[in-house]
């Protein structure tokens, strides 16, 4: 029998592949095991019936499947302004920035430099103004802040500059998780209210292949104990940290998600967990990490499909073009990356704004990716096909050769029927020339400048800001 299959086809409805991935992942978990560096995690799993030998934990299939039944299939991400709450239920795809880059192109000089806290502040402000970006991510590292207070200050930079839900990434230990929880609790009111209405969630990356580091795992346990949602986000690279075949990468990625999910559901039954991942490939000529190769796009689409298979909310790596500057390569790679994962019903696409394989932030790319996201959301969104939308009476009234431009029906329905781009050029050639022949990257820069100069998110009260400062001071020593 021919066992090859297309991973992207129609509505991605072939479950045979998904069942195979699940079965082989359970085999890996039970007969190979996962390395858990955290003694606390090993003790929790051992007490639940896992087989522990040194740092290797083997998880029986029944233990995994029992834990998975406790994970909620949907939940809400709350926003501090109360206007941007998001239901993760498989019906809509929301976009966030990519995360954790180490460099930015300085907006004034154009010189590549290490990222700073001010870059988080500005990218959050820009994204807060963009309708297509629904969730704000700590896109870059605040390398100018001491490590002891970096996690809490990165979250502060987001909260001050956006009213939308926030993602933090790769929190290094339980102390940093506790710092972020306490900061968010100041805004929410207290930790009980944060549990009811979490204003942020965090993303933890296993270490491929089949390893859960101590700091990240214990941070994850801290988050879910406080009721903060947790995204599990493996990044296995085919041919490096997983076997080179795509099927093997799927099994490794899935096993890594299931192993940490099992731990979290045992420790905190009902914990809000997002099934995630950003698997990648290498370039065969250079060995370079590649997130937007055709194969990486297929793998990331499978992350969305596996989340749907398990009926779990999902966060899927998308974008992360290998291009070093905004332009044609970034446009085609990110568009082709965003679209299949959206078709596969990913809840969150984690990928706006970064270049150079998620290593480099430019403010212009946030704008350009938001334009792509806006078009895809419109293409995949609902179209009114109720009887009245067919406008048969109007068509009959005007008859053959009728002109609809001056009709009240056009005025009343044009904004719901037709979308407008944010920066894409639709002028005539002569008008485009008269306006200065502005190409897309320059238009994106002008839009970023406009937002930075004029956009003001909902402010936080002074007493909340003072309490936040106290928390930051306590954890920045």
NORTA-V680398 format. One record per residue. N is the residue number from 1. SS is DSSP state (H for helix, E for strand, C for the rest). Layout:
N_SS ; N_SS
//
This chain:
1_C ; 2_C ; 3_C ; 4_C ; 5_C ; 6_C ; 7_C ; 8_C ; 9_C ; 10_C ; 11_C ; 12_C ; 13_C ; 14_C ; 15_C ; 16_H ; 17_H ; 18_H ; 19_H ; 20_H ; 21_H ; 22_H ; 23_H ; 24_H ; 25_H ; 26_H ; 27_H ; 28_H ; 29_H ; 30_H ; 31_H ; 32_C ; 33_C ; 34_E ; 35_E ; 36_E ; 37_C ; 38_C ; 39_H ; 40_H ; 41_H ; 42_H ; 43_H ; 44_H ; 45_H ; 46_H ; 47_H ; 48_H ; 49_C ; 50_C ; 51_E ; 52_E ; 53_E ; 54_C ; 55_C ; 56_E ; 57_E ; 58_E ; 59_C ; 60_C ; 61_H ; 62_H ; 63_H ; 64_H ; 65_H ; 66_H ; 67_H ; 68_H ; 69_C ; 70_C ; 71_C ; 72_C ; 73_C ; 74_C ; 75_E ; 76_E ; 77_E ; 78_C ; 79_C ; 80_C ; 81_C ; 82_C ; 83_C ; 84_C ; 85_C ; 86_E ; 87_E ; 88_E ; 89_C ; 90_C ; 91_C ; 92_C ; 93_C ; 94_E ; 95_E ; 96_E ; 97_E ; 98_C ; 99_C ; 100_C ; 101_E ; 102_C ; 103_E ; 104_E ; 105_E ; 106_C ; 107_C ; 108_C ; 109_C ; 110_C ; 111_C ; 112_E ; 113_E ; 114_E ; 115_C ; 116_C ; 117_H ; 118_H ; 119_H ; 120_H ; 121_H ; 122_H ; 123_H ; 124_H ; 125_H ; 126_H ; 127_H ; 128_H ; 129_C ; 130_C ; 131_C ; 132_C ; 133_E ; 134_E ; 135_E ; 136_E ; 137_E ; 138_C ; 139_C ; 140_E ; 141_C ; 142_C ; 143_C ; 144_C ; 145_C ; 146_C ; 147_H ; 148_H ; 149_H ; 150_H ; 151_H ; 152_H ; 153_H ; 154_H ; 155_H ; 156_H ; 157_H ; 158_H ; 159_H ; 160_H ; 161_H ; 162_C ; 163_C ; 164_C ; 165_E ; 166_E ; 167_E ; 168_E ; 169_E ; 170_C ; 171_C ; 172_C ; 173_C ; 174_H ; 175_H ; 176_H ; 177_H ; 178_H ; 179_H ; 180_H ; 181_H ; 182_H ; 183_H ; 184_H ; 185_H ; 186_H ; 187_H ; 188_H ; 189_C ; 190_C ; 191_H ; 192_H ; 193_H ; 194_H ; 195_H ; 196_H ; 197_C ; 198_C ; 199_C ; 200_E ; 201_E ; 202_E ; 203_E ; 204_E ; 205_C ; 206_C ; 207_E ; 208_C ; 209_C ; 210_C ; 211_E ; 212_E ; 213_C ; 214_H ; 215_H ; 216_H ; 217_H ; 218_H ; 219_H ; 220_H ; 221_H ; 222_H ; 223_H ; 224_H ; 225_H ; 226_C ; 227_C ; 228_C ; 229_C ; 230_E ; 231_E ; 232_E ; 233_E ; 234_E ; 235_C ; 236_C ; 237_E ; 238_E ; 239_C ; 240_C ; 241_C ; 242_E ; 243_C ; 244_C ; 245_C ; 246_H ; 247_H ; 248_H ; 249_H ; 250_H ; 251_H ; 252_H ; 253_H ; 254_H ; 255_H ; 256_H ; 257_H ; 258_H ; 259_H ; 260_H ; 261_H ; 262_H ; 263_H ; 264_H ; 265_H ; 266_H ; 267_H ; 268_C ; 269_C ; 270_C ; 271_C ; 272_C ; 273_E ; 274_E ; 275_E ; 276_E ; 277_E ; 278_C ; 279_C ; 280_E ; 281_E ; 282_E ; 283_C ; 284_C ; 285_C ; 286_C ; 287_C ; 288_C ; 289_E ; 290_E ; 291_C ; 292_C ; 293_C ; 294_H ; 295_H ; 296_H ; 297_H ; 298_H ; 299_H ; 300_H ; 301_H ; 302_H ; 303_H ; 304_H ; 305_H ; 306_H ; 307_H ; 308_H ; 309_H ; 310_H ; 311_C ; 312_C ; 313_C ; 314_E ; 315_E ; 316_E ; 317_E ; 318_C ; 319_C ; 320_C ; 321_C ; 322_C ; 323_C ; 324_C ; 325_C ; 326_C ; 327_C ; 328_H ; 329_H ; 330_H ; 331_H ; 332_H ; 333_H ; 334_H ; 335_H ; 336_H ; 337_H ; 338_H ; 339_H ; 340_H ; 341_H ; 342_H ; 343_H ; 344_C ; 345_C ; 346_C ; 347_C ; 348_E ; 349_E ; 350_E ; 351_E ; 352_E ; 353_C ; 354_E ; 355_E ; 356_C ; 357_C ; 358_C ; 359_C ; 360_E ; 361_E ; 362_C ; 363_H ; 364_H ; 365_H ; 366_H ; 367_H ; 368_H ; 369_H ; 370_H ; 371_H ; 372_H ; 373_H ; 374_H ; 375_H ; 376_H ; 377_H ; 378_H ; 379_H ; 380_H ; 381_C ; 382_C ; 383_C ; 384_C ; 385_C ; 386_C ; 387_H ; 388_H ; 389_H ; 390_H ; 391_C ; 392_H ; 393_H ; 394_H ; 395_H ; 396_H ; 397_H ; 398_H ; 399_C ; 400_C ; 401_C ; 402_C ; 403_C ; 404_C ; 405_C ; 406_C ; 407_C ; 408_H ; 409_H ; 410_H ; 411_H ; 412_H ; 413_H ; 414_H ; 415_H ; 416_H ; 417_H ; 418_C ; 419_C ; 420_C ; 421_C ; 422_C ; 423_C ; 424_C ; 425_C ; 426_C ; 427_C ; 428_C ; 429_H ; 430_H ; 431_H ; 432_H ; 433_H ; 434_H ; 435_C ; 436_C ; 437_C ; 438_C ; 439_C ; 440_H ; 441_H ; 442_H ; 443_H ; 444_H ; 445_H ; 446_H ; 447_H ; 448_H ; 449_H ; 450_H ; 451_H ; 452_H ; 453_H ; 454_H ; 455_C ; 456_C ; 457_C ; 458_C ; 459_C ; 460_C ; 461_C ; 462_H ; 463_H ; 464_H ; 465_H ; 466_H ; 467_H ; 468_H ; 469_H ; 470_H ; 471_H ; 472_H ; 473_H ; 474_H ; 475_H ; 476_C ; 477_C
//
